[in-house]
């Protein structure tokens, strides 16, 4: 009996040992299971992250390829149209177009003649690289060093413009390529909302003005002239001209009899028309660089407009208007001027989408610190002025050097309606957009003028109407508003 109990005790001990071994195996298996589970979870997370990055990269590439493909398709359509026109039997001289010399365009715009491309079939079988290579060999710089003017052809009215930038092209020439960097950067603005840009943090101003003595624009600045469609030229009725002729014109204004309605008509107009439009947000204060422009300062930027009728951009300032023959030419302005433009809404009543994208781009860039080199304005070069120290701080003074701004030297006068002021009620100066506004009696759409020189191209009867009405304005706008009144008076006499 005792032997049996001993045997059972030994078996129980063996069973306990086996149970302990099995328990240890279970723990090992459990540890391995937990390890494998953690490894698979980590691997799945890694795969998801990589797939997400690949998807984002693919979407980015797809978007850019679509942009380039759309651009190439537009080029093919233009080429086919030009080839079809060249083969048209009704064209008396199909070779005249191909023999024209290349036009001067902006630095970033490349143009070439249709004859350099051959037929539409040959072009369609070629590659984008071949077109780029040919365009590269046909590239022409637009302006010579030391000049601020942009040459124009005699008949500006017949010229075409680039569909994205508004560049003026010679007849018979087409756009081969805007630099891919500029084209992509501009088209990517389609996916950026203005509200999103407004929410972006603003890069702090890094430029200081304490040690600046003077800001200088190198090269001779040519005085722009206005050109009518028939080729007749006019000197600008700018502030210098106003100062020379003010006394004579004001004397004539005293003798005319105004046919204006009472002043309350102007106040009524302000309520009924201007208040319908959301008042623009005043731009934020900037570092005041303008105080250092001692030679013919242009003054503060007031507003800017894309003028579709004459294919250019006009920037209105306190002491004049600057015209640019393309949106890209605006980047020849100083960085503080472009920063000022970025804080103003562009007047774009033609709803030209290229101008909207450009305005959005230069609104976006200052908040990123001007990192896109293809849309970077002109930055200053410091020049130390010898023997000039600030007596209070004993620090050096500096002269800031800029290249001349690439403005137009020949400005096509705005085409104006004829005999359209019979129902004129009044005219006034809009202090929000800095335009002269003509209001009609039947509440039809107002007529607006950014530049007082546009009055020169009006019909005599319309000028007479303007002359016989006193322009209404707020006291703070008297200087600018009376420029329109004085030009109307001068043209009337």
C-alpha positions in Angstrom: 0.0 0.0 0.0 2.8 2.3 0.9 4.6 1.5 -2.3 1.5 2.4 -4.2 1.3 5.7 -2.5 4.9 6.4 -3.3 4.4 5.6 -6.9 1.3 7.9 -7.1 3.3 10.7 -5.4 6.1 10.4 -8.0 3.6 10.5 -10.8 2.0 13.6 -9.3 5.4 15.3 -9.1 6.0 14.4 -12.8 2.6 15.8 -13.7 3.3 19.1 -11.8 6.7 19.4 -13.6 5.0 18.9 -17.0 2.3 21.4 -16.0 5.0 23.9 -15.1 6.8 23.3 -18.4 3.5 23.7 -20.3 2.8 27.0 -18.5 6.3 28.2 -19.4 5.6 27.3 -23.1 2.3 29.1 -23.0 4.0 32.2 -21.7 6.7 32.0 -24.4 4.0 31.5 -27.1 2.0 34.4 -25.7 5.1 36.7 -25.7 5.8 35.7 -29.3 2.2 36.3 -30.2 2.3 39.8 -28.6 5.6 40.5 -30.4 4.2 39.4 -33.8 1.0 41.4 -33.2 3.0 44.5 -32.4 5.3 44.0 -35.4 2.3 43.5 -37.8 0.6 46.6 -36.4 3.8 48.6 -36.9 4.2 47.3 -40.4 0.6 48.2 -41.3 1.1 51.7 -40.0 4.3 52.0 -42.1 2.6 50.7 -45.2 -0.3 53.1 -44.7 2.1 56.1 -44.3 4.1 55.0 -47.4 1.0 54.5 -49.5 -0.3 58.0 -48.4 3.0 59.6 -49.4 3.0 57.7 -52.7 -0.6 58.8 -53.3 0.2 62.4 -52.5 3.3 62.3 -54.8 1.3 60.8 -57.6 -1.5 63.4 -57.2 1.2 66.2 -57.3 2.8 64.7 -60.5 -0.7 64.1 -62.1 -1.7 67.7 -61.4 1.5 69.1 -62.9 1.3 66.8 -65.9 -2.3 67.9 -66.6 -1.2 71.5 -66.5 1.7 70.9 -68.9 -0.5 68.8 -71.1 -3.2 71.5 -71.2 -0.6 74.0 -72.1 0.8 71.9 -74.9 -2.7 71.3 -76.3 -3.3 75.0 -76.3 0.0 75.4 -78.3 -1.1 72.8 -80.8 -4.5 74.5 -81.3 -2.7 77.8 -81.9 -0.3 76.3 -84.3 -3.0 74.5 -86.2 -5.0 77.7 -86.5 -2.0 79.7 -87.6 -1.1 77.0 -90.2 -4.7 76.9 -91.5 -4.6 80.7 -91.8 -1.3 80.6 -93.6 -2.8 78.1 -96.1 -5.9 80.2 -96.6 -6.1 81.2 -100.3 -7.7 84.4 -99.3 -4.5 85.5 -97.5 -2.7 87.7 -100.0 0.7 87.2 -98.5 0.9 84.1 -96.4 4.7 84.5 -96.1 4.5 87.9 -94.6 3.7 86.6 -91.1 6.7 84.2 -91.0 9.1 86.9 -92.2 8.4 89.3 -89.4 11.2 89.8 -86.9 10.8 88.4 -83.4 9.2 90.8 -80.9 10.8 91.9 -77.8 9.1 90.4 -74.8 9.6 90.1 -71.1 12.6 88.1 -69.7 10.4 85.1 -68.8 8.5 85.0 -72.1 9.8 83.2 -75.1 8.4 83.7 -78.6 9.2 82.4 -82.0 7.7 82.6 -85.5 5.4 80.0 -86.9 7.8 79.5 -89.8 10.4 78.1 -87.4 8.0 75.3 -86.4 7.1 74.0 -89.8 3.7 72.5 -90.4 1.2 71.4 -87.8 1.8 67.8 -88.5 5.5 68.1 -87.9 4.9 70.0 -84.7 2.4 67.5 -83.4 4.9 64.6 -83.8 7.6 66.6 -82.0 8.3 66.5 -78.3 8.0 69.2 -75.8 11.7 69.2 -75.4 12.2 70.0 -79.1 9.8 72.9 -78.8 11.7 74.1 -75.7 15.0 73.8 -77.4 13.8 75.8 -80.4 12.2 78.4 -78.1 15.4 78.7 -76.2 17.3 79.5 -79.4 14.7 82.2 -80.2 14.8 83.9 -76.9 15.3 87.7 -76.9 16.0 89.9 -73.9 13.4 92.7 -73.8 15.3 95.8 -72.6 18.8 97.1 -72.7 20.7 97.9 -69.5 20.2 101.4 -68.1 16.8 102.0 -69.6 13.4 101.8 -67.9 11.2 101.8 -71.0 9.6 99.0 -72.9 9.5 99.5 -76.7 6.1 99.3 -78.4 5.1 98.9 -82.0 3.4 101.6 -84.0 0.0 100.0 -84.0 -0.6 98.7 -80.5 -4.3 98.1 -81.1 -3.6 95.1 -83.4 -1.4 93.2 -81.0 -2.3 90.0 -79.3 -1.5 89.1 -75.7 -0.4 86.0 -73.9 -3.4 84.0 -72.5 -1.8 83.8 -69.0 0.4 86.8 -68.5 -1.0 89.4 -70.8 2.3 89.9 -72.6 1.9 91.8 -75.9 3.1 89.8 -78.9 3.9 90.9 -82.4 1.5 89.9 -85.1 2.5 86.5 -86.5 4.2 85.3 -83.4 3.0 82.9 -80.8 4.0 81.9 -77.3 6.1 78.9 -77.3 6.6 78.6 -73.6 6.4 80.5 -70.3 9.0 79.0 -68.0 7.6 75.8 -66.5 8.4 77.2 -63.0 6.3 80.3 -63.6 3.5 78.5 -65.4 3.2 75.8 -62.7 3.4 78.3 -59.9 0.7 80.5 -61.4 -1.6 77.5 -62.1 -1.2 76.1 -58.7 -2.8 79.3 -57.3 -6.1 77.9 -58.7 -6.2 75.5 -55.7 -5.4 78.2 -53.2 -8.3 80.2 -51.8 -8.0 83.9 -50.9 -9.5 83.2 -47.5 -6.8 80.6 -46.9 -4.1 83.1 -47.8 -5.6 85.6 -45.4 -5.3 83.1 -42.5 -1.7 82.5 -43.1 0.7 84.1 -40.6 2.5 87.2 -42.0 6.3 87.1 -42.2 7.7 89.9 -40.0 9.3 92.9 -41.8 13.0 92.3 -41.8 14.0 95.6 -43.4 14.8 98.5 -41.2 15.1 102.1 -42.3 17.1 103.7 -39.5 20.4 103.6 -41.5 19.0 104.5 -44.9 20.1 107.8 -46.4 18.5 107.6 -49.9 16.8 105.2 -52.3 18.0 105.5 -55.9 16.7 104.0 -59.1 19.6 103.6 -61.6 19.3 104.6 -65.2 17.3 107.3 -66.9 13.6 107.1 -66.4 11.9 108.0 -69.7 8.7 110.0 -69.6 5.9 107.9 -71.0 3.7 109.2 -73.9 0.2 108.3 -74.8 -0.6 107.0 -78.3 -3.9 107.1 -80.1 -4.9 104.2 -82.4 -4.1 106.5 -85.4 -0.5 106.9 -84.1 -0.9 110.5 -82.8 1.1 111.0 -79.6 0.2 113.0 -76.5 2.3 114.1 -73.6 1.0 112.9 -70.2 -1.1 115.4 -68.3 0.7 114.4 -65.2 1.3 116.3 -62.0 4.2 118.3 -63.5 1.9 119.4 -66.3 -0.8 120.2 -63.8 1.5 122.5 -61.8 2.5 124.4 -64.9 -1.1 124.9 -66.2 -3.1 125.0 -63.0 -3.7 128.8 -62.8 -4.8 129.1 -66.4 -7.2 126.2 -66.2 -8.6 127.2 -62.8 -9.4 130.6 -64.2 -11.3 129.0 -67.0 -13.2 126.8 -64.6 -14.3 129.9 -62.6 -16.1 131.2 -65.7 -18.1 128.1 -66.6 -21.6 127.6 -65.5 -22.2 124.2 -63.8 -25.3 122.3 -64.6 -24.9 120.1 -61.5 -27.7 118.9 -59.3 -27.5 119.8 -55.6 -24.8 118.3 -53.4 -27.3 115.9 -51.9 -27.4 114.0 -55.2 -23.8 113.0 -54.6 -24.6 111.8 -51.1 -27.5 109.9 -52.4 -25.3 108.3 -55.0 -22.8 107.3 -52.3 -25.6 105.5 -50.4 -27.2 103.8 -53.4 -24.2 102.7 -55.3 -21.0 102.6 -53.3 -22.6 101.0 -50.2 -23.8 98.1 -52.4 -20.1 97.1 -52.8 -18.2 95.7 -49.8 -15.8 98.3 -48.7 -12.2 97.1 -49.1 -10.1 96.5 -46.0 -7.5 99.2 -45.6 -4.0 97.8 -46.2 -1.8 97.3 -43.2 0.9 99.8 -42.4 4.3 99.1 -43.9 7.8 100.2 -43.4 7.9 103.7 -45.0 10.6 103.4 -47.7 8.9 106.1 -49.8 10.3 108.9 -47.7 13.8 108.1 -49.0 12.9 108.4 -52.7 14.2 112.0 -53.3 14.2 112.1 -57.1 10.8 112.3 -58.7 9.0 110.1 -56.1 5.8 108.4 -57.4 4.2 108.3 -54.0 2.0 105.7 -52.3 0.2 103.1 -54.4 -3.5 103.8 -54.3 -5.0 101.0 -56.6 -4.2 98.8 -59.5 -6.1 97.6 -62.5 -5.9 95.0 -65.3 -7.0 97.0 -68.3 -8.2 94.4 -70.8 -9.1 97.0 -73.6 -5.4 98.0 -74.0 -3.8 94.8 -72.7 -1.8 96.2 -69.8 -1.7 96.8 -66.1 -2.1 100.3 -64.6 -0.9 101.1 -61.1 -2.3 104.4 -59.7 -0.1 106.3 -57.3 -0.3 109.6 -55.5 1.8 111.4 -58.2 1.0 109.6 -61.4 0.1 106.3 -63.0 2.6 103.5 -64.1 1.7 101.3 -67.0 3.1 97.8 -67.5 2.7 95.8 -70.7 2.4 92.5 -68.8 1.7 91.2 -65.3 5.2 89.9 -65.0 6.7 93.4 -65.6 5.2 94.4 -62.2 8.0 92.3 -60.6 10.5 94.9 -61.8 9.0 97.2 -59.0 10.8 97.3 -55.7 9.8 94.7 -53.2 8.1 97.2 -50.9 5.9 98.4 -53.9 4.9 94.8 -54.7 4.2 94.2 -51.0 1.9 97.2 -51.1 0.1 95.7 -54.2 -0.3 92.4 -52.4 -2.4 94.2 -49.8 -4.8 95.8 -52.4 -7.5 94.0 -54.4 -6.8 94.2 -58.1 -9.5 95.9 -60.2 -10.4 93.2 -62.7 -13.8 94.0 -64.2 -13.1 91.9 -67.3 -12.7 88.9 -65.0 -9.4 87.9 -66.7 -8.4 84.8 -64.7 -4.7 85.2 -65.4 -4.8 88.6 -63.6 -6.7 87.0 -60.7 -4.1 84.2 -60.3 -1.2 86.7 -60.5 -2.8 88.9 -57.8 -3.3 85.8 -55.7 0.3 84.8 -56.2 1.8 88.1 -55.1 -0.5 88.1 -52.2 0.7 84.6 -51.3 4.5 85.2 -51.7 5.1 87.9 -49.1 3.6 85.6 -46.4 6.2 83.0 -47.4 9.1 85.4 -47.4 9.4 85.6 -51.2 10.8 82.1 -51.6 9.6 81.5 -55.2 12.5 82.9 -57.3 10.3 83.0 -60.4 7.9 85.5 -58.8 10.4 87.5 -56.8 10.3 91.3 -57.1 13.4 93.6 -57.2 15.3 93.6 -53.9 17.7 96.4 -52.9 21.5 96.5 -53.1 23.2 98.4 -50.2 25.9 100.9 -50.9 27.8 102.4 -48.1 28.1 106.1 -48.2 31.6 107.0 -47.1 32.2 109.6 -44.4 28.6 109.7 -43.5 27.9 108.5 -40.0 24.7 108.9 -37.9 25.9 111.3 -35.2 23.6 109.8 -32.6 24.5 106.2 -33.0 27.9 106.5 -34.8 26.7 104.0 -37.4 27.1 104.1 -41.2 24.5 105.4 -43.5 23.5 103.5 -46.7 22.2 104.3 -50.2 19.7 101.7 -51.5 20.2 101.0 -55.3 17.5 99.6 -57.6 17.4 98.9 -61.3 14.9 101.0 -63.3 11.3 99.9 -63.3 10.2 98.4 -66.7 7.3 100.6 -67.4 5.8 101.3 -70.9 7.1 104.3 -72.8 4.2 104.2 -75.3 0.7 103.9 -73.7 -2.2 103.2 -76.0 -5.1 105.6 -75.1 -8.2 103.8 -73.8 -10.8 103.3 -76.5 -13.8 105.4 -75.4 -17.5 105.3 -76.2 -18.8 108.1 -78.3 -21.8 110.4 -77.5 -22.8 108.3 -74.4 -23.1 111.1 -71.8 -26.5 112.5 -72.8 -28.1 111.0 -69.7 -25.3 111.9 -67.4 -26.5 112.8 -63.9 -23.2 113.6 -62.2 -19.6 112.5 -61.8 -17.6 112.0 -58.7 -14.3 110.5 -57.3 -14.5 107.1 -55.7 -12.1 107.2 -52.8 -12.1 103.4 -52.6 -10.8 102.5 -56.1 -9.5 106.0 -56.9 -11.5 106.3 -60.2 -13.7 109.0 -61.6 -17.2 107.6 -61.7 -19.9 108.9 -64.2 -23.4 108.3 -62.9 -26.4 108.2 -65.3 -30.0 109.2 -64.7 -31.6 105.9 -65.5 -29.5 104.0 -63.0 -27.7 102.0 -65.6 -24.2 100.8 -65.0 -21.7 103.5 -64.0 -18.8 104.4 -66.2 -15.4 104.5 -64.5 -12.0 106.0 -65.4 -8.8 105.3 -63.6 -6.7 107.7 -65.7 -7.6 111.3 -66.4 -5.8 110.9 -69.8 -8.7 108.7 -71.0 -10.8 111.9 -71.3 -8.5 112.9 -74.2 -10.0 110.1 -76.4 -13.6 111.2 -75.7 -15.9 112.7 -78.3 -16.2 116.5 -78.1 -19.9 116.4 -76.9 -18.9 114.1 -74.1 -16.0 116.3 -73.0 -18.4 119.2 -73.0 -20.7 117.3 -70.6 -17.9 116.7 -68.2 -16.8 120.3 -68.4 -20.2 121.6 -67.5 -20.5 119.3 -64.4 -18.4 119.9 -61.3 -16.9 116.7 -60.1 -17.9 115.7 -56.5 -15.2 114.4 -54.1 -14.4 114.1 -50.5 -12.0 116.7 -49.1 -9.1 114.2 -48.8 -9.4 113.4 -52.5 -9.4 117.0 -53.8 -6.0 116.8 -55.4 -6.6 113.7 -57.4 -10.3 114.4 -58.3 -9.5 117.9 -59.7 -7.0 116.4 -62.1 -10.0 114.9 -64.0 -11.8 118.2 -63.9 -8.8 120.2 -65.1 -8.1 117.7 -68.0 -11.8 118.0 -69.1 -11.5 121.8 -69.0 -8.3 121.8 -71.0 -9.7 119.5 -73.6 -12.9 121.5 -73.9 -11.0 124.7 -74.7 
